[in-house]
Each structure stands twice: as structure tokens, then as C-alpha cells.
Amino acid sequence: KVPNVNIYEGATEYKIELAAPGLNKEDFKIDLKKDNLSVWAEKKVEADTQKDYTRKEFEYTSFARSFVLPEGVDADKISAEYTNGILYITIGKLDDAKQAHKEIVVS
């Protein structure tokens, strides 16, 4: 099962909120390659003999999600925090002056 996400765009940054209850921050791996941001999580599951569930929907043992980032993101300004079952990823935008300008020659 893949966790749900909310994605926001602000004036200076993008924010991704990924719902993943029951994990620890050590369970996550986040990787950026070019414009592809990948998020993995894997939790070691021990046998739960204390509870006899009739239905269990919100436990993630592993998942992977990828996001294609738009142009203009600053790879040096990416941070992540895991609080109350939500993984928050903040991705800064490049200043207009820092964005690469390339002239395209018509041949």
C-alpha cells in the first residue's frame, strides 16, 4: 500500500506531506537523483501476538514513492522531518538570479 500525500507550492518552497503512521524516522530513506525525489520506508515487523485484529489498515511495513520535481528547485535546500505519523519534506526553490539561463540556437 502506498501512503497518501499532500503537495503544496509556496513562494519560496514546495512542501510534501506523506502520511505514514507507525514508523520511526530511522525507517525512511530519501534520495534525489537529478529531478527525481524517491522516498522509501521499511520497518522490521515483529510478531504481534497481543492483539487479534479483525481489520488492520494503517500499518506500513514498506513502501516506495517517487516524485518528479519541477525545474527551479534547489537541491541544497531539501529537508525532511517526521512528526506524528507524517513525513514532511521541504524543497526550496532557486532564486531567480540563480536559475540557469540557456540560450537555444535555432539550426
C-alpha positions in Angstrom: 0.0 0.0 0.0 1.3 3.4 -0.9 0.8 6.3 1.5 -1.3 9.4 0.6 0.4 12.7 0.0 -0.4 16.4 0.0 1.9 18.7 -2.1 1.9 22.5 -1.7 3.7 25.2 -3.6 4.7 28.3 -1.8 6.5 31.4 -3.0 10.0 30.1 -1.9 9.5 26.3 -1.5 7.5 23.1 -2.1 6.2 21.0 0.7 5.3 17.4 0.6 3.3 15.8 3.4 3.4 12.0 3.3 1.1 10.1 5.7 3.0 7.1 7.2 1.9 6.3 10.7 3.6 3.8 12.9 7.1 4.3 11.5 10.2 5.8 13.0 12.4 8.4 11.3 15.2 5.8 11.0 12.8 3.7 8.8 12.9 6.3 6.0 15.4 6.7 3.1 15.1 9.8 0.9 17.2 10.1 -2.3 17.5 12.8 -5.0 18.8 11.9 -8.5 18.5 14.8 -11.0 14.9 15.8 -10.8 13.5 12.6 -9.2 12.9 12.5 -5.5 12.4 9.0 -4.1 11.1 8.1 -0.6 11.4 4.6 0.8 10.5 3.2 4.1 11.0 -0.3 5.6 10.0 -1.3 9.1 11.1 -4.5 10.8 7.9 -6.2 11.9 7.8 -8.4 15.0 5.0 -10.8 15.6 2.1 -9.1 17.4 0.6 -11.9 19.5 -1.1 -9.4 21.9 -3.9 -8.3 19.5 -6.3 -10.3 17.4 -7.2 -7.8 14.7 -10.3 -8.3 12.6 -9.1 -5.5 10.3 -5.8 -3.6 10.1 -5.4 -0.9 7.5 -2.9 1.7 8.8 0.3 -0.3 9.3 3.1 0.2 6.7 5.9 -2.3 6.7 7.5 -1.0 3.5 6.7 1.3 0.6 8.4 3.4 -2.1 7.2 6.7 -3.7 8.8 8.8 -6.4 8.2 12.4 -7.3 9.4 14.3 -10.4 10.4 17.7 -9.3 9.8 20.8 -11.4 12.5 23.0 -12.7 13.9 25.6 -10.4 14.3 23.5 -7.2 17.4 24.0 -5.1 18.9 20.6 -4.3 20.9 22.1 -1.4 17.7 23.2 0.3 15.9 19.9 0.9 15.0 18.9 4.4 12.8 16.2 6.0 11.1 15.8 9.4 8.9 13.0 10.7 6.3 14.1 13.3 3.0 12.5 14.5 2.9 10.0 11.6 3.5 12.5 8.9 6.8 12.8 6.9 7.3 16.5 6.0 9.7 17.2 3.1 10.5 20.8 2.3 12.2 21.6 -1.1 13.5 25.1 -1.6 13.2 26.9 -4.9 16.2 28.6 -6.6 16.3 32.4 -6.5 15.5 33.8 -9.9 19.1 35.0 -10.1 20.4 31.5 -9.5 18.3 29.8 -12.1 20.4 28.7 -15.1 19.8 30.6 -18.3 20.5 28.9 -21.5 20.1 30.4 -24.9 18.8 28.0 -27.5 20.3 28.4 -31.0 18.0 27.5 -33.9 19.8 25.5 -36.5 
